[in-house]
Amino acid sequence: MASKVLVAILLLAAATPASLAAIDVVQLLAGKPQYATFLRLLKETKVADDVSRLKSASVLVVTEKTVKPLLAVPAAKQRTILLHHVLIKYFDPIQLGEMKTNVAKLQTMLSNTDEDMGTIDYSKDKDGQMYLRSPGADSVAKLVKVVAARPFTISIMEISAPLLCPKLLGPGAAGAAAGRPKGKGKGKIKTMSAEEGATAAAPTA
């Protein structure tokens, strides 16, 4: 399974213009209509510009079929929620799968301003399926596939539903993310110990 993922990542990287010095999410998603609305929001909120200034990043995107809950987010909160979909390190399914623990807190672009809300909970099931959840959310999103990648610089990965953090949305805003309901099926995210969190958050080589 891992070898197939690696081949897919290398093929995606080969198809990406090597001349790009900065992280250009707009160009990486250009010509992929299934992510058109998410890309439009990245541009409108200027998050795409912010990503271009990072040394490495992982952007979590959703398709036209699952983007509706994100469109329901109040305009004043959309930028914050989109920043919550950008990890400030390069990750791909292989790197995530090789972590020492099956749970981790992954830092997003909000981590500099909000330590608690600036992370996403990651979990890997026994069957290898990977899940992501916003702090305090009652639902999780599956990691579906790698959309585009320039290894160790930028990866764009599709998830099954937007990550809508209740505390970031604020009182009276939309409810929990429209992912798989908590407690149904496999992949329920476990609680990390302090030791596991420190190990998972350690820089990768």
C-alpha positions, 0 to 999 in steps of 0.5 A, a space after each residue: 500500500 505504501 509503495 503505491 502511495 509513494 509512486 503516486 506522489 512521485 508521479 504528481 511531483 513529476 507533473 508539477 513545474 519544477 521551476 516554481 520557487 515559491 509554494 503556489 497553491 493556485 497553480 497546483 490546483 489549476 485545472 482541477 475543477 473538483 476543487 474549484 470552490 475551495 481554490 476560489 476561497 483560498 484566493 478570496 481570503 488571501 490564504 493562498 498568498 500566505 501559504 506562498 510565504 511558507 517554507 513548507 506546507 500541507 493544504 487540506 482541500 475538499 471537493 465540490 461535493 463536500 464544500 457546502 458546510 464551508 460555504 455556510 461559514 460566516 464571511 468574517 470567519 472564512 479566512 480563519 477556518 481556511 488557515 485551519 486547513 493549512 499545516 505548517 509542515 510538509 506531510 504526505 500519507 507515508 510520513 504520517 503513517 511512519 509516525 511513532 504513534 497513531 495519534 498526533 497534533 499537527 500544527 496549522 497556520 493558526 498555531 502562532 496566534 492560538 496554541 490550542 486552536 492552532 492544531 488538528 488532531 490526527 489519528 490512524 486506524 488499525 486498517 491504515 485509514 487516517 483521520 483528522 479532526 478539529 479541536 472540540 469537534 464531534 466528527 472527523 474527516 478521512 484523509 482521501 488522497 494526495 492531489 498534488 505534491 512537491 516532496 518535502 515542500 508542498 502537499 495538497 491532500 483531499 479530505 472527506 469534509 471541511 474541518 470546522 472547529 466549533 471554537 473558531 466558529 464562535 457562538 451561534 455559528 454552524 455546527 460540527 463538521 459534516 464528517 463521519 459522526 463520532 462513535 460510528 464505525 472505525 477511526 475514532 480519535 483517541 486522546 493523546 498522553 503528554 508523552 505521545 504529543 511531544 513525540 509526535 510533534 518532534 521535527 521529522 528529518 
